[in-house]
Amino acid sequence: MEGLYFNIDNGYVEGVVRGYRNGLLTANQYLNLTQCETLEDLKLQLSSTDYGNFLTNVSQDALTTSIIQSMASDKLYKEFNYLRDQLSGTSKKFMDYITFGYMIDNVTLMITGTIHSRDKAEILQRCHPLGWFDTLPTLSVATDLESLYETVLIDTPLAPYFKDCFDNANELDDLNIEIIRNKLYKAYLEDFKSFVMETLPSPSNDIMIELLEFEADRRTINIALNSLQSTASTSTDSDENENVLDSNLKSQLMPAMGKCYPIATHYLSQAKDFESIRAALNNVYDYKSLLDDDNGDLEDHFYNMEMILCKDAFTQQFTISTIWAWMKSKEQEIRNITWIAECIAQNQRDRINNYISVY
């Protein structure tokens, strides 16, 4: 029955997204890119893909890896905003939720840059376009989080997520900003999941819950691992070290959702060493072999798992979850192109095949 009504509001957008998905680079196209000798060759190869002539106005002398990444990203942002302009109601709210994660990154980037006395224009240039809001530039007056919240952040969609952040607002240093960022992400993911469960019909809600829970698990595992690195780097400061090791603090940063929650999440928050984290993940089938030595880079392994989930999301019809799946797939594709371009520019041919492609 849902399928009968889905196309009234969302049929066109789903069709466009599936068209975008068909334009994602295939294994053969990646193979062609890796055979390129120069960035100009790469530009020529990309022109025969869905990217078209997006680098036409860039001369050979001006062509760099950062230019390729920037213009590929701009193309993605234009496509995302085009989709958002076609939607209304719940579906538009769904796309707004996707942008909240980028808003969190922009807020923490602005605050971090300000306390390190970075140039305001430089910081704003690094902010993610999809996470932009009108009062973002005013965050450069950051002194403490409470005043920022009352003067700027209270009028943003992120305002409800700040309610548990003020414990770490006394001093805006790198550690507290990272704690605030993780608390914001925890609140964001839990709120996003509630929105999906309450408002999206099946199968959109089932697919999105799986994708969001994977994101929650990734953050939980990274928090546990990063706390070990923080412990090592702050071992000369006993007070800060105690703060980093505090299991209650770690549990406050870990989302209360995902396949790790609640058992593995509890053990991960208590973990004091790498073996404890490995033992905790042995309780979760999907992550049982995650930390094995032969798995290579952990971040790449997460990206590969995410791409498999996103690819599977396209097997269902009548669902707006394909927007999230396409967005994440496109971001990974841009990372792949950037990696290949960087290897070509630096003549690192032996590492050029270390990209992630599942389409």
Order of alpha helices (4+ residues) and beta strands (2+ residues): alpha-alpha-alpha-alpha-alpha-alpha-alpha-alpha-alpha-alpha-alpha-alpha-alpha-alpha-alpha
